[in-house]
Amino acid sequence: MYNHNYNKTFSVREVSEIIGVERSAIYRLIKNRKLIPNITRPIRIAKANLQTFVLKKAPKAPVLWESDR
């Protein structure tokens, strides 16, 4: 079965909305190589790259999605 989310990418605007920062901050993160786009014109950030970035900033974030035991 093909997983459509495997190749999911986000625009700078979408990433800024997802992580709650201004678009200029996303551009700075890209410029400083803290967030790596997989397409540069137009800038698109792969879902996996965004997940990696978020987990580096909040390594325990996955506990928010664990089911209550």
Backbone as CSV, one residue per row, in Angstrom:
resi,resn,N_x,N_y,N_z,CA_x,CA_y,CA_z,C_x,C_y,C_z
1,MET,0.843,-1.178,0.000,0.000,0.000,0.000,0.892,1.246,0.000
2,TYR,0.564,2.221,-0.817,1.340,3.449,-0.927,0.951,4.416,0.180
3,ASN,1.953,4.940,0.878,1.723,5.905,1.957,1.870,7.311,1.393
4,HIS,0.759,8.029,1.248,0.784,9.370,0.665,1.495,10.382,1.549
5,ASN,1.593,10.146,2.847,2.257,11.086,3.751,3.765,10.974,3.716
6,TYR,4.293,9.926,3.091,5.741,9.716,3.065,6.453,10.892,2.411
7,ASN,5.883,11.414,1.339,6.520,12.501,0.592,5.883,13.858,0.871
8,LYS,5.109,13.980,1.931,4.423,15.227,2.265,5.430,16.337,2.516
9,THR,5.171,17.496,1.927,6.016,18.665,2.172,5.128,19.832,2.588
10,PHE,5.774,20.819,3.218,5.070,21.997,3.707,5.755,23.251,3.193
11,SER,4.977,24.294,2.962,5.524,25.603,2.594,6.032,26.298,3.860
12,VAL,6.744,27.391,3.671,7.219,28.177,4.814,6.019,28.665,5.633
13,ARG,4.973,29.118,4.966,3.772,29.579,5.671,3.158,28.460,6.504
14,GLU,3.050,27.271,5.928,2.475,26.144,6.666,3.322,25.777,7.883
15,VAL,4.645,25.760,7.703,5.536,25.428,8.818,5.411,26.480,9.911
16,SER,5.340,27.748,9.529,5.214,28.800,10.543,3.926,28.635,11.340
17,GLU,2.851,28.235,10.679,1.581,28.015,11.376,1.660,26.777,12.279
18,ILE,2.311,25.743,11.804,2.402,24.493,12.574,3.189,24.691,13.862
19,ILE,4.344,25.373,13.770,5.176,25.492,14.974,4.999,26.825,15.699
20,GLY,4.160,27.694,15.141,3.787,28.910,15.851,4.841,29.992,15.908
21,VAL,5.560,30.195,14.808,6.531,31.292,14.741,6.306,32.060,13.440
22,GLU,6.859,33.259,13.363,6.744,34.076,12.158,7.492,33.434,10.991
23,ARG,7.053,33.753,9.786,7.728,33.213,8.592,9.201,33.625,8.554
24,SER,9.501,34.837,9.013,10.900,35.285,9.012,11.770,34.373,9.876
25,ALA,11.193,33.848,10.949,11.939,32.915,11.804,12.222,31.619,11.065
26,ILE,11.285,31.168,10.246,11.499,29.945,9.462,12.631,30.176,8.467
27,TYR,12.630,31.324,7.805,13.712,31.644,6.860,15.071,31.677,7.570
28,ARG,15.111,32.221,8.787,16.371,32.237,9.552,16.811,30.815,9.901
29,LEU,15.867,29.977,10.307,16.193,28.581,10.626,16.775,27.870,9.406
30,ILE,16.210,28.149,8.238,16.721,27.547,7.007,18.110,28.094,6.692
31,LYS,18.267,29.406,6.782,19.564,30.034,6.499,20.657,29.494,7.432
32,ASN,20.307,29.272,8.696,21.272,28.778,9.686,21.377,27.252,9.708
33,ARG,20.707,26.597,8.733,20.766,25.138,8.553,20.229,24.362,9.761
34,LYS,19.294,24.957,10.458,18.647,24.261,11.576,17.388,23.538,11.108
35,LEU,16.838,24.001,9.999,15.689,23.379,9.359,16.044,23.242,7.885
36,ILE,16.029,22.018,7.395,16.535,21.735,6.054,15.372,21.537,5.070
37,PRO,15.294,22.404,4.053,14.270,22.188,3.029,14.722,21.094,2.063
38,ASN,13.784,20.381,1.474,14.181,19.397,0.481,13.972,19.930,-0.925
39,ILE,13.258,21.040,-1.046,13.124,21.754,-2.312,13.381,23.219,-1.996
40,THR,14.193,23.879,-2.829,14.566,25.259,-2.499,13.825,26.319,-3.306
41,ARG,13.260,26.000,-4.437,12.531,26.993,-5.238,11.255,26.381,-5.763
42,PRO,10.115,26.593,-5.210,9.855,27.282,-3.947,10.283,26.417,-2.769
43,ILE,10.511,27.042,-1.656,10.964,26.309,-0.472,9.862,25.372,-0.002
44,ARG,10.218,24.094,0.119,9.311,23.075,0.652,10.091,22.270,1.678
45,ILE,9.469,22.006,2.812,10.121,21.272,3.893,9.406,19.932,4.045
46,ALA,10.181,18.870,3.947,9.606,17.538,4.062,9.078,17.302,5.471
47,LYS,8.002,16.538,5.552,7.404,16.207,6.843,8.444,15.597,7.776
48,ALA,9.277,14.708,7.268,10.305,14.065,8.101,11.293,15.090,8.641
49,ASN,11.680,16.068,7.829,12.603,17.110,8.297,11.957,17.973,9.373
50,LEU,10.679,18.275,9.213,9.977,19.064,10.217,9.831,18.274,11.518
51,GLN,9.530,17.001,11.404,9.434,16.157,12.599,10.776,16.104,13.331
52,THR,11.866,15.941,12.594,13.198,15.907,13.201,13.491,17.211,13.930
53,PHE,13.183,18.340,13.291,13.402,19.644,13.907,12.620,19.770,15.214
54,VAL,11.342,19.423,15.183,10.497,19.545,16.371,11.002,18.637,17.481
55,LEU,11.379,17.428,17.151,11.852,16.502,18.179,13.187,16.924,18.778
56,LYS,14.020,17.623,18.001,15.265,18.150,18.569,14.974,19.255,19.572
57,LYS,13.917,20.027,19.320,13.541,21.122,20.218,12.764,20.622,21.431
58,ALA,11.989,19.573,21.236,11.154,19.032,22.317,11.220,17.505,22.256
59,PRO,12.331,16.919,22.722,12.539,15.484,22.553,11.498,14.599,23.230
60,LYS,10.777,15.122,24.180,9.769,14.304,24.859,8.363,14.547,24.312
61,ALA,8.254,15.294,23.246,6.958,15.610,22.659,6.115,14.379,22.307
62,PRO,6.681,13.273,21.870,5.849,12.119,21.512,4.966,11.607,22.651
63,VAL,5.313,11.894,23.892,4.461,11.430,24.997,3.074,12.065,24.933
64,LEU,2.952,13.195,24.251,1.647,13.838,24.113,0.691,13.015,23.260
65,TRP,1.238,12.122,22.416,0.416,11.322,21.523,0.274,9.881,21.993
66,GLU,0.905,9.527,23.094,0.768,8.175,23.612,-0.633,8.010,24.195
67,SER,-1.167,6.822,24.058,-2.503,6.577,24.618,-2.373,6.443,26.148
68,ASP,-3.407,6.849,26.822,-3.431,6.721,28.278,-3.507,5.246,28.646
69,ARG,-2.708,4.857,29.607,-2.685,3.442,29.995,-3.399,3.229,31.280
